[in-house]
Amino acid sequence: MRDYAGTGELLRLALRLDRVRASAWIIGMVIFTVASASANNDLYSTAAEREQFAESVRSNPALLALGGRAFDLSTTGGINAYQLIAFMGTLVGLMSILFVVRHTRLEEESGRAELAGSAVLGRKAWLASGLLLTIGVNAAIAVLTALGLIATGLPAGGSVAYALGVAGIGVLFAFVAGLTAQLTDSARSATGIAAAVLGGSYLLRAAGDAASGTDGGAMANLTWLSPIGWAELARPWAGERWWVLLVFAGAVALLVLGIGALVDRRDIGSGVLKPKLGPVNASAGLRNPLALAWRLQRGSLVGWGLGFLVVGAAFGALAEGTVSIAEDNPDIDELLRDLGGSGDIVDVFLATIISLTAMIVGAYAVQSALRLSAEESGHRADPVLTTPVRRLSWAGSHLIVAAVGSVGMLALAGAAAGLTHGLNSGDLGEVARVTGAALAQVPAVWTLIGVCALLFGLLPRYTAVSWAVLLVALVIGQFGDLLRLDQVVLNLSPFSHIPDLPGAAFEAPPLLLLLALAAGLTCVGLAGLRRRDMA
């Protein structure tokens, strides 16, 4: 037990440091789930409405890939499981990754773990405290979610199965992050690898669920390879299969063995995978701050770009399959138009996908812009700023990479979706049309970068609030109309001001206003950076 000495003290410290962050995640996840379930109870209050919904979803690969496996859509509980598990499970998985990396690899990277190690602390205390904190947050989400769902009138058994399934995803990816934290020597790499595993799990689930509505054969079994799929396969509100939840326990046990095998093979501050030594002298291309910012962020940029390329191609290939929705069920047609605007149903589907993709691009943009905070807190900015490089040039370079990178992500996703959709429809002109629709989301994404710049320049201790802003923008922008939120609330999300392209009429004024807002936020943040002390 000497390896775990001091775990309790570190856990109390982590709770104190993250009490606001953890509370925000718990409250946000629970409120969104319960509000969505309550809205579905009202939207599908009759058996006829639920049957219409089921007919449109069961054999539609696009909707199955977007939502999830459809087991029993004759009840509002089954509809909630279909709509919520994949989305909420992905969010909880991301939350767990961020929490664990923050309290393990980031502590080592900053040097705080080594400093604290001079006291009586076990070798595994940091890892154990980070995992315990994350497990506790997931447990709180599970308990409150189950109680909230039961309070809406849903059966208790399904509510508990749903909550345990989503929490199981969160706990599993907490241990995935614990493993990646042993592999690499940087928090960014550990987060990136764990997030890639999460993204791969989502894609496997989407492919398996899409095949489940038809004679997908072995393809439908891909869902079993995804932890997100395991929560679906537990069948909340559809004849619960409790034994499936044991798969989470088995996977966690294997991850514990893997972590145990790696944690003793490395020194504090280093990873099992040793980075290659760079050249003694920098190349001519690294002699300006923009080139340095690109060099530091290119790995992340390439990884995100490949992900968006795959996602765009996959969803573009599904677009033609949505035509049957408008023919079979006017209610579902109206529901999708709440998400994706006007036009024919294919355009509505593409607009929905583009909007969701833009919000995920927003996550890349926030991560990229907040590299400034990581460079400052890690004291890597000091050697750069002791040269003739000015603060504004240094900070502006990272913001430029974030801004240009986000444009590239949207262009890649849009072009990939347009290409596969164009090949299916026989009209390659869709490539330009869908790419243009994706690029129309740029002002909203740049507004998020402006928020990051503002917080970094004026309130550097609160740069993590940028993630909360992104989460609020995502929920309001993607589900605000479905939840019938007031227009005042909808206006809080920059994505709510983007025309629902393709299909809707292009409107330049809101895009120009968002660009002006993004520029204003960035300028104020950079002005604040000039005047404040650097860490």
Residue pairs with C-beta under 8 A, 6 or more apart in sequence:
1 122
2 122
3 122
3 123
3 124
3 125
4 122
4 124
4 125
4 128
5 120
5 121
5 122
5 125
6 119
6 120
6 121
6 122
6 125
7 122
7 124
7 125
7 128
7 129
7 132
10 116
10 121
10 125
10 126
10 128
10 129
11 129
11 132
11 133
13 129
14 103
14 129
14 130
14 133
15 22
15 133
18 99
18 102
18 103
18 133
21 464
22 99
22 133
22 137
24 468
25 95
25 137
25 141
26 137
26 140
26 141
26 144
28 471
28 475
29 88
29 91
29 92
29 95
29 141
29 145
30 141
30 144
30 145
30 148
32 88
32 475
32 479
33 84
33 88
33 145
33 148
33 149
34 145
34 148
34 149
34 151
34 152
35 483
36 80
36 83
36 84
36 479
36 482
36 483
37 76
37 80
37 84
37 148
37 149
37 152
37 154
38 152
39 482
39 483
39 484
40 76
40 79
40 80
40 83
41 76
41 152
41 153
41 154
43 49
43 335
44 50
44 53
44 76
44 79
45 76
47 74
49 331
50 73
50 74
50 75
50 76
50 79
51 74
52 328
52 329
52 331
52 332
53 73
53 79
53 329
53 331
53 332
54 70
54 73
54 74
55 328
55 329
56 63
56 324
56 325
56 328
56 329
56 332
57 63
57 64
57 67
57 70
57 73
57 82
57 213
57 332
58 70
58 73
58 213
59 213
59 214
59 324
60 213
60 321
60 322
60 324
60 325
61 210
61 211
61 213
61 214
61 318
61 321
62 210
62 315
62 318
62 319
62 321
62 322
62 349
63 322
63 325
64 70
64 209
64 210
64 212
64 213
65 206
65 207
65 209
65 210
65 314
65 315
65 318
66 206
66 315
66 352
66 353
67 82
67 83
67 86
67 209
68 81
68 82
68 83
68 85
68 86
68 205
68 209
68 232
69 82
69 208
69 209
69 212
69 223
69 229
69 232
69 233
70 78
70 82
70 212
70 213
71 78
71 81
71 82
71 232
71 235
71 238
71 239
72 78
72 235
72 237
72 238
72 239
73 79
73 82
75 237
75 238
76 154
77 154
77 155
77 158
77 159
77 236
77 237
77 238
78 237
78 238
80 149
80 154
80 162
80 236
80 237
81 158
81 162
81 232
81 235
81 236
81 237
81 238
84 162
85 162
85 165
85 166
85 228
85 231
85 232
85 236
86 202
86 205
86 206
86 209
86 228
86 232
88 166
89 165
89 166
89 169
89 170
89 227
89 228
89 231
90 169
90 198
90 202
90 228
92 138
92 141
92 166
92 167
92 169
92 170
92 173
93 169
93 170
93 172
93 173
93 198
93 201
93 227
93 228
94 173
94 195
94 198
95 137
95 170
96 134
96 137
96 138
96 170
96 171
96 173
96 174
96 177
97 173
97 174
97 176
97 177
97 191
97 194
97 195
97 198
98 191
98 467
99 130
99 133
99 134
99 137
99 174
99 177
100 130
100 131
100 134
100 174
100 177
100 178
100 181
101 177
101 180
101 181
101 187
101 190
101 191
101 194
102 130
102 187
103 126
103 129
103 130
103 133
104 126
104 127
104 130
104 177
104 178
104 181
104 190
105 181
105 184
105 185
105 186
105 187
105 190
106 187
107 113
107 116
107 126
108 114
108 126
108 268
108 269
109 185
109 186
109 187
109 269
109 378
110 377
110 378
111 269
113 126
113 268
113 269
114 268
114 269
116 126
117 268
122 128
123 263
123 264
123 268
124 263
127 178
127 181
127 259
127 263
130 178
131 174
131 175
131 178
134 170
134 171
134 174
135 171
135 174
137 170
138 167
138 170
138 171
138 174
139 167
141 163
141 166
141 167
141 170
142 163
142 164
142 166
142 167
143 163
145 159
145 162
145 163
145 166
146 156
146 159
146 160
146 162
146 163
146 164
149 158
149 159
149 162
149 163
150 156
150 159
154 237
155 237
157 237
157 240
158 236
158 237
158 238
158 240
159 236
159 237
161 234
161 235
161 236
161 237
161 240
161 242
161 245
162 231
162 236
162 237
164 234
164 245
165 230
165 231
165 232
165 234
165 236
165 245
166 231
168 227
168 230
168 231
168 245
168 248
169 227
169 228
169 230
169 231
169 248
171 248
171 252
172 227
172 248
172 251
172 252
172 255
173 194
173 197
173 198
173 227
175 252
175 255
175 256
175 259
176 194
176 197
176 198
176 255
177 190
177 191
177 194
178 255
178 259
179 194
179 255
179 258
179 259
179 262
180 189
180 190
180 191
180 193
180 194
180 197
181 187
181 190
182 259
182 262
182 263
182 266
182 271
182 272
183 189
183 190
183 193
183 262
183 271
183 272
183 273
184 190
184 193
184 271
184 273
185 269
185 270
185 271
185 273
185 274
185 275
186 271
187 374
188 300
188 371
188 374
189 271
189 299
192 299
192 300
192 303
196 303
196 307
199 307
201 226
201 227
201 228
201 229
202 226
202 228
203 310
203 311
203 314
204 222
204 223
204 225
204 226
204 229
205 222
205 223
205 226
205 228
205 229
205 232
206 314
207 219
207 222
207 314
208 216
208 219
208 220
208 221
208 222
208 223
208 224
208 225
208 226
208 229
209 220
209 223
209 229
209 232
210 216
210 318
211 217
211 219
211 220
211 222
212 220
212 223
222 229
223 229
223 232
223 233
224 230
224 233
227 248
227 251
230 244
230 245
230 247
230 248
233 241
233 244
234 240
234 241
234 242
234 244
234 245
235 241
235 244
262 272
265 272
266 272
285 291
286 292
286 295
288 397
289 384
289 389
289 393
289 394
289 396
289 397
290 397
290 400
290 401
292 384
292 397
293 371
293 397
293 398
293 400
293 401
294 401
296 371
296 375
297 368
297 371
297 398
297 401
297 402
297 405
300 364
300 367
300 368
301 368
301 401
301 405
301 408
304 364
304 405
304 409
305 408
305 409
305 412
308 357
308 360
308 361
308 409
308 410
308 412
308 413
308 416
309 412
309 413
309 416
310 416
311 357
311 413
311 416
312 357
312 412
312 413
312 414
312 415
312 416
312 417
312 420
313 416
313 417
313 419
313 420
314 420
315 353
315 357
315 417
316 350
316 353
316 416
316 417
316 418
316 419
316 420
316 421
316 424
316 434
317 420
317 421
317 424
318 349
319 346
319 349
319 350
319 353
319 417
319 421
319 424
319 425
320 346
320 421
320 424
320 425
322 336
322 345
322 346
322 348
322 349
323 345
323 346
325 332
325 333
325 336
325 345
326 333
326 344
326 345
333 345
333 348
335 482
336 345
336 348
336 349
336 352
337 348
338 481
338 482
339 348
339 351
339 352
339 355
339 478
339 481
339 482
340 347
340 348
340 349
340 350
340 351
340 352
340 355
340 500
340 503
341 347
341 348
341 351
341 499
341 500
341 501
341 503
341 504
342 348
342 500
342 503
342 504
343 351
343 500
343 502
343 503
343 504
344 503
346 421
346 425
347 502
347 503
348 500
348 503
350 417
350 421
350 434
350 437
350 502
350 503
351 437
351 500
351 501
351 502
351 503
351 504
353 417
354 413
354 414
354 417
354 434
354 437
354 438
354 441
354 501
355 441
355 477
355 478
355 495
355 498
355 500
356 478
357 410
357 413
357 438
357 441
358 410
358 438
358 441
358 444
358 445
358 495
358 498
359 470
359 473
359 474
359 477
359 478
359 495
361 406
361 409
361 410
361 413
361 441
361 445
362 406
362 444
362 445
362 448
362 470
362 473
362 474
362 495
363 470
364 405
364 406
364 409
365 402
365 403
365 405
365 406
365 445
365 446
365 448
365 449
365 452
366 448
366 449
366 452
366 466
366 467
366 470
368 398
368 401
368 402
368 405
368 406
369 398
369 399
369 402
369 448
369 449
369 452
369 453
369 456
369 466
370 452
370 456
370 463
370 466
371 398
371 402
372 381
372 395
372 398
372 399
372 452
372 456
373 456
373 460
373 463
375 381
375 398
376 460
376 534
376 535
377 535
379 535
381 394
381 534
382 534
384 394
385 391
385 394
385 534
391 529
391 530
391 534
392 526
392 529
392 530
395 453
395 456
395 457
395 526
395 529
396 526
399 449
399 452
399 453
399 522
402 449
402 452
403 446
403 449
406 442
406 445
406 446
406 449
407 439
407 442
410 438
410 439
410 441
410 442
410 445
411 435
411 438
411 439
413 438
414 434
414 435
414 436
414 437
414 438
414 439
415 431
415 434
415 435
415 438
417 434
417 438
418 430
418 431
418 432
418 433
418 434
418 435
419 428
419 430
419 431
421 430
421 434
422 428
422 429
422 430
422 431
433 502
434 502
436 501
436 502
437 501
437 502
440 498
440 499
440 501
440 506
440 511
441 495
441 498
443 494
443 498
443 510
443 511
443 512
443 514
443 515
443 518
444 473
444 477
444 493
444 494
444 495
444 497
444 498
444 514
446 514
446 515
446 518
447 494
447 514
447 517
447 518
447 521
448 466
448 469
448 470
448 473
448 494
449 518
449 522
450 517
450 518
450 519
450 520
450 521
450 522
450 525
451 466
451 469
451 521
452 463
452 466
452 525
453 521
453 522
453 525
453 526
454 521
454 522
454 524
454 525
454 528
455 462
455 463
455 465
455 466
455 525
456 463
456 525
456 529
457 524
457 525
457 526
457 527
457 528
457 529
457 532
458 524
458 525
458 528
458 532
459 465
460 532
460 535
472 492
472 493
473 492
473 493
473 494
473 495
474 493
474 495
476 485
476 489
476 490
476 492
476 493
476 495
476 496
477 493
477 494
477 495
477 496
478 495
480 489
480 490
480 493
480 496
481 490
490 496
491 497
494 514
494 517
497 510
497 511
497 513
497 514
498 510
498 511
498 514
499 505
499 506
499 507
499 510
